[in-house]
Amino acid sequence: MNTSLQEKPSLFNAIALMTLVNGIFNLIFGIALIVGTFGILLICFPIALFPLVLGGFEIAYAMKLLANPPQPVKPSQAIAIWEIVALLIGNVFSAVVGILVLVFYNDQTVKDYFARLNNPQTPPPPPPTDPEPAAPAPAESTPQPVAPPVDEVPAWLKPEAPVVEPESPAESAEPVETEAKSATKKSPAKPKTVRKPATKK
């Protein structure tokens, strides 16, 4: 349990004790009204039931305030108002307690304690006993090669382009040039033999 809930403010304890004592007093006051009038007041005018019922509520509420460990409980201003109303039947003590309880409810420490009771926060986890070793700095990663974009259109949906076969380099070169060169080269001319005409003898 949270230690801040275990330490109750003094005004909170005062509210619980005053409510408990006033509850007991209201029970006694209600019984005295019934016994003092020999039950006639209860039969003719059931006003004696009011302090009995109020005393029962006060004792039950005070037990919640004094519970250990503390229970979630909210300030009951209705009980304090009914304690003040008890002045109409001659219960001055109850009226004084009701006024003091309403004043104590407005104290900031009491408001904070009621807020902690109704909204308990989980305690923070304890710090680790052995500090964890510091993680090594991540090594610089080499960039991954980026894959070429994938063609989203399937091959069977693409229009067929005419296939052009590339000309081989042997065919593209013209062999005529070598033949022309060979043709231009003339064989060496043979010396012409001049024949002399035959003379008649």
Summary of the structure (lengths in Angstrom):
residues: 201
radius of gyration: 58.5
end to end distance: 165.4
largest distance: 209.9
contacts: 399
relative contact order: 0.11
helix: 55%
strand: 0%
